[in-house]
Amino acid sequence: MAMRQVPRNIDKPNRTPEYAVTFLFFYYITLFLFSKPLVALLAGAVATYVMYKVTLDKPEGLAMRVAYRHVKFGKMRPSPRQSPRLEI
């Protein structure tokens, strides 16, 4: 009796939410700045493609780790870049 084969991509990371957030972010920012839907659609597609190429063999959640490290949201807890290294 032969055992069932395990699919090769069973451990492949699922980045669909990251791609969707990237597309929507660039789409709406570009649409707000230029008011041209075709340009915004193109910018979203290009941003998603670049994100795909950058995160091809990396673990999931790379976008959130980069955002946590470099982006500060209002008065929330400061990111590691804005906070002092050795605060006593």
FENTA-V742221 format. One line per field, one symbol per residue. ss: DSSP state (@ for helix, = for strand, . for the rest). Layout:
ss->???
//
This chain:
ss->...............@@@@@@@@@@@@@@@@@@@..@@@@@@@@@@@@@@@@@@.......@@@@@@@@@..................
//
